Amino acid sequence: MKMDWNKDLSGMNTFRMRVSCRCFVEYGSVEELKAVLADRSFPRPFFPLGGGSNLLFTKDYPGTILHCGMESIDYLGSGRVYADAGVVWDDFCAWCASKGLWGPENLSYIPGEVGASAVQNIGAYGREAGELIESVACVEAGTSNVVVIPAGECGYAYRDSRFKHYWKGRYFVTGVTFRLSEVPKPELDYGHVREAVKEKYGTDDPDLLTPAMIRGVVTDIRKGKLPEVSELGSAGSFFRNPYVDVKTLEAIRNKAQEEGLGIVPSFTIGGDCFKVPAAWLIDKCGWKGKELGGAAVFEKQPLVLVNKSGGASPDEVIALEEEIRASVKAKFGVALEKEVEYV
Ligand code: EPU
């Protein structure tokens, strides 16, 4: 077990906020995690930190940050794979692709770790982690019991799971079992993925594709659109894409027509529910590339806020977030919700 007091966290959150925590523990086994959770000398509250890629530290953390130091991947047979919570997500994607296992390839190059993938239900290019998960192994905070929760009980939905609210603080994820496919199962229907695959490999025939090929295309797309977290601090998409009813969609369309903003992109979710890209709403409010203190809206994808100066404070990022939300609400009547967790 590694332990540190008053640890600087600037290298442990991709937004690169200069904050510290009272205590930091990296556990190397489930037994170590259980011991820490039961030990009253560790300052509370506990917070599980993965790659720190989907959060904004708003101040120094007063309790104990727990990080999983276990990094094994085991093939269980018949397409089933177990990965420790501390495995870097993209290493997991690369491992699966190298074994010819289908499923995570569209989720390639997402920053973060396996444990957080099961909490956040990470998603990209038409696939979500929740669809691939069989069960999630956890330690329960109050009892230190080990529990294995089937995916069907985790409440997976767009960027959501029970771990994020209903079970918040109750379970610490130690590993995830995935059910992947040994037969080709390419998902090419999101955005320009199919065109990009055809362009790079000359075919979109599932029998001629491999997960490694799709992984290559998705990685290239992400590299072209999103900031490299090693070069520019960010936490990926800052807001969720809002779901709106038909009345709101009509109001957005009317506004777009009135102001000559072009066609409003929208996707049917089902019933009276449509998804409108937050990037479009933010873009049309004129935010692309705008700066506020050291924080800024990323030029290529306005859904992403960045630590442009490298020294942006949490307050500067929060001020930018609030101004964006207020302007989208004022212009389109849509209340954006944060995708990034404030800690
Ligand atoms: N758009 C604009 N202006 C821009 C960029 C985009 O208007 O400058 C509009 C376009 O209409 C475009 C649409 O936004 O078609 C959607 O853009 P994109 O396909 O890039 O995806 P997104 O909806 O903005 C979501 C995820 C991403 C994920 C991509 C691909 C959320 C909150 N974000 O973004 O996830 O990579 O789809 O699946 O759902 C992340 O969570 O960190 C992340 C990057």
Residues whose N, C-alpha, C, O or C-beta is under 5 A from the ligand:
A	BS01	EPU	G123 A124 Y125 G126 G191 A235 G236 S237 F239 R240 N241 P265 P277 A279 W280 D283 E299 K300 Q301 P302 L303 E339
